[in-house]
Amino acid sequence: MAGNEDKVLQAMKKAGEPVRPGDLVGATGLTKDEVTKAINMLKKSGKITSPKRCFWAPAD
């Protein structure tokens, strides 16, 4: 897993609840584009899910 993807996934796990991409920008220190790219890669690999519109959480 790429470094940014790992940062985003760890931030999601630490939050303990579904988060928005904007929340992850602040939590990881990455840019919005970097977070969006990481979310897309994590989504494709099945590591995260969207329990409700515009929110993301680690897949169980």
C-alpha positions as a Markdown table, in Angstrom:
| # | Residue | x | y | z |
|---|---|---|---|---|
| 1 | Met | 0.0 | 0.0 | 0.0 |
| 2 | Ala | 1.3 | 3.5 | -0.9 |
| 3 | Gly | 2.3 | 5.8 | 1.9 |
| 4 | Asn | -0.7 | 8.2 | 1.4 |
| 5 | Glu | -3.2 | 5.4 | 1.2 |
| 6 | Asp | -1.8 | 4.0 | 4.5 |
| 7 | Lys | -2.0 | 7.5 | 6.1 |
| 8 | Val | -5.6 | 7.9 | 5.0 |
| 9 | Leu | -6.6 | 4.4 | 6.2 |
| 10 | Gln | -5.0 | 4.9 | 9.6 |
| 11 | Ala | -6.7 | 8.3 | 10.0 |
| 12 | Met | -10.1 | 6.6 | 9.2 |
| 13 | Lys | -9.4 | 3.8 | 11.8 |
| 14 | Lys | -8.4 | 6.4 | 14.4 |
| 15 | Ala | -11.5 | 8.5 | 13.9 |
| 16 | Gly | -13.7 | 5.5 | 14.8 |
| 17 | Glu | -16.6 | 6.7 | 12.7 |
| 18 | Pro | -17.2 | 7.5 | 9.0 |
| 19 | Val | -15.4 | 10.6 | 7.9 |
| 20 | Arg | -15.5 | 13.0 | 5.0 |
| 21 | Pro | -12.5 | 13.6 | 2.8 |
| 22 | Gly | -12.2 | 17.1 | 4.2 |
| 23 | Asp | -11.7 | 15.6 | 7.7 |
| 24 | Leu | -8.9 | 13.5 | 6.3 |
| 25 | Val | -7.1 | 16.4 | 4.9 |
| 26 | Gly | -6.8 | 17.9 | 8.4 |
| 27 | Ala | -6.0 | 14.6 | 10.0 |
| 28 | Thr | -3.3 | 13.5 | 7.6 |
| 29 | Gly | -1.7 | 16.8 | 6.5 |
| 30 | Leu | -2.2 | 15.7 | 2.8 |
| 31 | Thr | -3.7 | 17.9 | 0.1 |
| 32 | Lys | -7.3 | 17.4 | -1.0 |
| 33 | Asp | -6.1 | 15.9 | -4.3 |
| 34 | Glu | -3.8 | 13.4 | -2.5 |
| 35 | Val | -6.6 | 12.3 | -0.1 |
| 36 | Thr | -9.0 | 11.9 | -3.1 |
| 37 | Lys | -6.5 | 9.8 | -5.0 |
| 38 | Ala | -5.9 | 7.6 | -1.9 |
| 39 | Ile | -9.6 | 7.2 | -1.3 |
| 40 | Asn | -10.1 | 6.1 | -4.9 |
| 41 | Met | -7.3 | 3.5 | -4.6 |
| 42 | Leu | -8.6 | 2.2 | -1.2 |
| 43 | Lys | -12.1 | 2.0 | -2.7 |
| 44 | Lys | -10.9 | 0.0 | -5.7 |
| 45 | Ser | -9.0 | -2.4 | -3.5 |
| 46 | Gly | -12.0 | -2.9 | -1.2 |
| 47 | Lys | -10.3 | -1.6 | 1.9 |
| 48 | Ile | -12.9 | 1.1 | 2.6 |
| 49 | Thr | -16.6 | 1.5 | 2.1 |
| 50 | Ser | -19.1 | 4.4 | 2.0 |
| 51 | Pro | -21.8 | 3.8 | 4.7 |
| 52 | Lys | -23.5 | 7.0 | 3.6 |
| 53 | Arg | -23.0 | 9.6 | 0.9 |
| 54 | Cys | -19.7 | 11.4 | 1.0 |
| 55 | Phe | -18.5 | 9.6 | 4.1 |
| 56 | Trp | -15.9 | 6.8 | 4.2 |
| 57 | Ala | -14.9 | 4.1 | 6.7 |
| 58 | Pro | -12.6 | 1.1 | 6.8 |
| 59 | Ala | -14.2 | -2.1 | 5.5 |
| 60 | Asp | -14.6 | -4.8 | 8.1 |
